[in-house]
């Protein structure tokens, strides 16, 4: 018992000191608690190191101890431990994924529709062939009915009516460009250049070229990233041409000269 | 289970596999809806179970053959007995691998028929010919290996070992082959300027198999499977130790647990680095994997991984500590003071050096290699020494500090997009969340464990091991090690699969279903725990069926070679 109390006191003292130091260094509360937790973990470890040996068990007692150990292990470490961390909300992603995959879903539906049209045409030809044969058999008495003209499809909304800037901004969010690029002071992990002044340095067509072919331009100071091909080349496959144009147009409006956006160098 | 029963189970599983492949050719099959779990989780459960059983039956033969060879070489019957006991369990679990494999194909076909058809067609030769052929060959050789054990003794032992080597070769090739389609789902063939669909149409089977993450996945799984085999051997030994009725049995199972954990620990030391290589290749293939895994949706999965690996290293070293306690004369063992000094300095020096010279800059090695070698090269010239126990206790402190570094995130948020001031690391301390810091923490965990191994090795040489006298807590530690390592394997398997985002095969085959999203860590943890629990239940039953019944009988004199007091 003396061992436990001694280690507990040391753990509390070290934990308190870590909280004090991290607080003085302006670490948020959650980090202070993390370090306090590690101090307590250390105390538990040292308690175990100096703990008296456990008596050998056998028979039912060992089975009971085993089952209790498993339950404790499953509930505390594996389930409670994982639930303790911040949880990503899948709802944040579901809408995005639906929007990203929409062109491909449409394409696949379109594909199905085309297949149906082709089958209908084949059937139509078969019907016509049958009608001709029937006409021949009945001496031309059967008259084919004129197909009834269906209602006109509703006019599709033209892209000119869509707010290009809004689509561009939406694409920035959907493609998670903010993971690598800082814009309006948000996002970016220094993996890619800050883009607040990109509109001054590149034209919309050049930005579009950079999105579809990341190797076409290299930002000054990002030689390593350019050589490694850190910017994925998947966007030309993942995005519709209209969306790429919208994103490029939206980025082209950023002309904040007070931000040092690195100079792009033409590589291709 | 008798031979004909095993063969029947195997035949059913193979029929299921072939039936599945044939069914996959039926176009436009509607998908089934799994109640409660949903389709994705249903596939997840059977796939993970199959992977766990498969990992054991592919990893255990490596462990078994090494053990048999050591037994033959050292003429130590304990190795021979351990190899045979693990083989008995492996034979049962081989059937489970086949059953879960067949089930996996069926569930996959029922839930994702279009994708499965497409995927099987991409690797038709693998799924319809090569994999079943290898699996059947492996089964035949395993049975031959098991049933010739007693017949091929003495002069014929070399023949039996050669058969074991053949089994290992088949198992290894099986794993390489099936890793092809698995890694293809993450990093399919691609080339700059050529549309992926065109490239895929022109790609040969070899092009598809030898994709960018294939070799790293092979490496990661080879040492993962060896570690897995070792940890499960430790688990078997712990069960048997707990059920042992005589001191002689305890002595043997204490030894078996020790050898199992020693091999597992040795293989685990390479795990973080092969894992890092796999992640590196994936990020090199498409950089967007990197933020998705490390900074956004899956970032907390990696926090959990850090926590589990920290616990794993603590438990491994705690087992070493308890083992040391049962060595007579261990208290006299001393070590150079340079060892704990370097151990304490390493995480901090390494963070500083790697922050300036990041991988693959060789300059980092120029600083770090001499530092690591200092205790080994100059230790004998420094008269100051510390006791083995002090070195190990300092090692525990280093492990805790390293894990604290590993677990310090840039922010306590589930995704970088939700970063807020009260949850973010101060910008002056960004270094703690950087990759150099994580790699340093990883390396420090490994280094502390290696130093502890040297201490332990010295204690064995200078003292006497009292087999069977280990603290009973150690058996719970062995179980803990097996459970945590397998759970972590499940977690990282989920990460590898989720890294494909909203694709079945990255960039090629999108997942249009409503389940195409990143699940929460908590939800994933429930399922991983459940899957690991099921695996453990089956393994426990297999151990009970294969070993308890035989151990309850009177053992032959040749199988009890272990004195209680032995080195």
Interface residues (C-beta under 8 A of the other chain):
Chain A: X25 X26 X27 X28 X29 X30 X31 X34 X35 X38 X41 X42 X45 X46 X48 X49 X51 X53 X54 X55 X56 X57 X58 X62 X65 X66 X69 X70 X73 X74 X77 X78 X79 X81 X82 X83 X85 X86 X87 X88 X89 X90 X92 X93 X94 X97 X100 X101 X104 X105 X108 X176 X178 X179 X180 X187 X189 X191 X215 X228 X229 X230 X231 X232 X233 X234 X237
Chain B: X192 X195 X196 X242 X243 X244 X245 X250 X284 X286 X287 X288 X291 X295 X296 X297 X300 X303 X304 X307 X308 X311 X314 X318 X321 X325 X393 X396 X397 X400 X401 X403 X404 X407 X408 X412 X413 X414 X415 X416 X417 X421 X422 X423 X424 X425 X426 X428 X429 X471 X472 X473 X476 X479 X480 X483 X484 X487 X501 X502 X507 X510 X512 X516 X517 X518 X519 X520 X521 X522 X524 X525 X526 X528 X529 X532 X533 X536
